[in-house]
Amino acid sequence: MLLLAIDTSGRDGSLALARGDKPETLEILELLPLAGRMYSAQLIPQLKIGLEKHGLTKLDLDALAVASGPGSFTGLRVGLSTVKALAEVLSKPIAAVSVLQAAARGTGKVGHVIVALDAGRQQVFVGDYQIAGDLSFSSSRELLLPLNDFLSSLDDNSAIVASPAPLVHDAARQRGLNILEIPTPQADTIARLGLDRLLAGEAIGPEALEPNYIRPSDAELFSLPKTRP
């Protein structure tokens, strides 16, 4: 299977081309960077570069995986719109992947794993998972918390707590907390988790692909009716 994976959820993104039928033996053919705020201009040219390097075309793609959130509202819209268009034109299945699950997978740990991503405004996106020995997610919970509330909640000494965010590590050190430093997830991890979804029969079509913002956008907040005191 030739898989295209796209991550435009953060300040900088990436695109991966991968080949294989099992996540543990998936070969990453290309991992190409995407500069933040230039996703719409870079996605298709970078995809073309990656495909041509290996003598491939978009018609050779078997499936698509995409980071569906949480993350940047604009970035997610660009990535998901591109994947929707490609899936529609090529009639290929899509695997939607949580960025928080990608971060948790990036720890390489099993058991109770908690990850936190910087959500801005002194808030964090939190993923709370039980990861089985085969790296599958047996339970999951994702939410948005104020940073201080998240740090105050870390009373389970059996949990592995990890984050790629300097904001989280700096605040944790001030409290004497030890949080595992991990790299920011990239499209290669999105590809591996995407293949998991596809093999589990969890593929979706373009009409079902939606961003997982976890929190409403500013536009949505400002459009809410105001209640009278």
C-alpha positions in Angstrom: 0.0 0.0 0.0 1.3 3.5 -0.9 0.0 6.0 1.6 0.1 9.8 1.6 0.1 11.4 5.1 -0.4 15.1 5.7 0.0 17.1 9.0 -0.8 20.8 8.9 -2.0 21.0 12.5 0.8 23.1 13.9 3.1 26.1 13.2 5.1 23.9 10.9 3.8 20.8 9.1 5.0 17.9 7.0 4.0 15.4 4.3 5.0 11.8 4.2 4.9 9.1 1.5 5.0 5.6 3.0 4.7 2.1 1.7 3.8 -1.1 3.5 1.0 -3.3 4.8 1.9 -3.4 8.5 2.6 -0.4 10.8 5.7 -2.0 12.3 7.3 -2.5 8.9 5.9 0.6 7.1 8.7 2.2 5.0 8.8 6.0 5.0 9.8 6.9 1.5 9.8 10.6 2.0 9.2 13.0 4.9 9.0 16.5 3.5 8.6 19.8 5.5 5.8 22.2 5.1 6.4 25.8 6.3 3.8 27.2 8.5 1.4 29.8 7.0 2.3 28.5 3.5 0.5 25.2 3.5 -1.9 26.0 0.7 1.0 27.1 -1.5 3.3 24.2 -0.6 1.2 21.0 -0.3 0.7 20.1 -3.9 4.2 21.1 -5.1 5.8 19.1 -2.3 3.6 16.1 -3.0 4.6 16.4 -6.7 8.3 16.5 -5.7 8.0 13.5 -3.4 6.1 11.4 -6.0 8.4 12.2 -8.9 11.5 11.4 -6.9 10.3 7.8 -6.7 8.9 7.6 -10.2 5.3 7.7 -8.9 2.2 9.8 -9.7 -0.9 10.6 -7.6 -2.7 7.7 -9.3 -0.3 5.3 -7.5 -1.7 6.4 -4.1 -3.8 3.7 -2.4 -5.0 5.7 0.7 -4.6 9.0 2.5 -4.0 9.8 6.2 -4.4 13.2 7.7 -3.9 14.9 11.1 -7.5 15.9 11.9 -6.7 17.9 15.1 -6.5 19.4 17.5 -4.4 22.3 16.2 -4.5 25.5 14.2 -7.9 26.3 12.7 -6.5 27.6 9.5 -3.8 24.9 9.1 -6.3 22.1 9.7 -8.7 23.4 7.2 -6.0 23.6 4.5 -4.8 20.0 5.2 -8.3 18.5 5.4 -9.5 20.3 2.3 -6.5 19.1 0.3 -7.1 15.5 1.5 -10.8 15.7 0.8 -10.1 16.9 -2.8 -7.5 14.2 -3.5 -9.8 11.5 -2.0 -12.7 12.7 -4.1 -10.8 12.8 -7.4 -8.8 9.6 -6.8 -11.7 7.6 -5.1 -9.3 6.7 -2.2 -10.1 6.0 1.5 -9.1 8.4 4.2 -7.8 7.7 7.7 -8.3 10.6 10.2 -5.7 10.7 12.9 -5.6 12.5 16.3 -2.5 14.7 16.8 -2.7 13.8 20.5 -2.7 10.1 19.7 0.3 10.7 17.4 2.1 12.4 20.3 1.3 9.5 22.6 2.5 6.9 20.0 5.7 9.0 19.7 6.6 8.2 23.3 7.0 4.5 22.5 5.5 3.7 25.9 2.7 1.4 26.9 0.3 1.6 29.8 -1.2 4.9 31.1 0.2 7.7 28.9 -0.8 11.4 29.2 0.3 13.9 26.6 -0.1 17.7 26.4 0.2 20.0 23.5 0.4 23.8 23.6 -3.1 25.2 22.7 -2.1 28.8 23.2 -3.7 31.2 25.7 -2.0 29.3 28.6 -4.1 26.3 27.7 -3.1 22.7 26.7 -4.7 20.0 24.6 -4.6 16.8 26.7 -4.8 13.2 25.6 -5.2 10.6 28.3 -4.7 7.1 27.0 -4.3 3.4 27.9 -1.9 2.0 25.3 -1.7 -1.8 24.9 1.4 -3.8 24.2 0.8 -3.8 20.5 0.6 0.1 20.7 -3.1 0.1 20.1 -5.3 2.5 22.1 -7.6 0.6 24.5 -9.1 3.7 26.0 -8.8 7.4 25.2 -9.9 10.8 26.4 -9.1 14.2 24.9 -9.9 17.6 26.3 -8.8 21.2 26.7 -7.5 22.4 30.0 -5.9 25.6 31.5 -2.2 24.8 31.9 -2.2 25.2 35.7 -5.2 22.9 36.0 -3.5 20.3 33.9 -0.3 20.4 36.1 -2.4 20.3 39.3 -4.1 17.2 38.0 -0.9 15.2 37.7 -1.3 13.1 40.8 -1.1 9.6 39.3 2.5 8.5 39.7 1.9 5.5 37.5 1.2 7.5 34.4 3.8 8.5 31.9 3.3 12.2 31.2 4.9 13.7 28.0 4.9 16.8 26.0 6.8 18.4 23.1 5.9 21.9 24.3 8.5 24.2 26.0 5.6 26.0 27.7 4.6 22.8 29.5 8.2 21.8 30.5 9.0 25.3 31.8 5.8 25.4 34.0 6.4 21.8 35.1 10.0 22.5 36.3 8.7 25.4 38.4 6.5 22.9 40.2 9.1 20.3 40.5 7.3 18.0 38.1 9.1 15.6 35.7 7.5 15.5 32.2 9.0 13.4 29.4 10.2 15.5 26.5 9.1 14.2 23.1 9.4 15.5 19.6 6.5 17.2 17.9 4.6 14.6 15.9 5.2 14.6 12.2 3.5 13.1 9.1 5.5 9.8 9.4 3.7 9.0 12.7 0.4 10.1 11.1 1.1 7.6 8.4 1.7 4.7 10.9 -1.5 5.5 12.8 -3.4 6.0 9.6 -2.4 2.5 8.5 -3.7 1.2 11.8 -7.0 2.9 11.1 -7.2 1.5 7.6 -6.4 -2.1 8.7 -9.0 -1.8 11.4 -11.6 -1.0 8.8 -12.0 2.6 10.1 -11.5 4.4 6.8 -13.9 7.2 5.9 -14.9 9.1 2.8 -14.3 12.8 2.1 -17.8 13.7 3.1 -17.2 12.4 6.7 -13.8 14.0 7.2 -14.1 16.8 9.8 -11.6 18.7 11.9 -11.3 17.8 15.6 -10.8 21.3 17.1 -11.7 20.2 20.7 -12.5 23.9 21.4 -14.7 26.3 19.3 -13.1 28.9 17.1 -13.2 32.6 17.9 -15.8 33.1 15.2 -18.0 30.4 16.8 -17.6 32.0 20.2 -18.4 35.5 19.0 -21.5 34.1 17.1 -23.0 32.6 20.3 -26.1 34.5 21.5 -25.5 36.6 24.5 -27.5 35.8 27.6 -29.1 38.5 29.7 -28.2 38.7 33.3 
